[in-house]
Amino acid sequence: MDILGATLRIYVDDLDKAIPFYEGLAGGRALRFERGGVEVAAVGCFLLMSGPESQLEVLRKVAATIAVTDVEETHRVLASLGADIIAGPVPTPAGRNLIARHPDGAIYEYVDRRA
């Protein structure tokens, strides 16, 4: 399992106002999409999210998003190490993901960029 990097999850009230700052900070354009009523913008290492509090409350339980080369392999490694796979692997607008609870209780999203 290869970990490629981590993404910081940031919750904002107004995505349109937040995007220009993070585009300037990261030096790139935002990739925008919507999922489950939450508006999302990926900008460099930042994942900006805005939406109904009921949806954000669930998302806030995930400590970070970790990019990996292969979510299926990550699933096998995590399970063998005692992690609880909460959801996935499933396709998303940006690739495939899974949500796992580590034995210490921390919850992470793992993503790959495969179509």
Buried (B, 14 or more C-beta within 10 A) or exposed (E): BEEEEEBEBBBBEEBEEBBEEBBEEBEEEBEBEEBEEBBBBBBBBBBBBBBEEEBBEEBEEBBBBBBBEBBEEBBEEBEEEEBEBBEBBEEBEBBBBBBBBBEEEEBBBBBBEEE
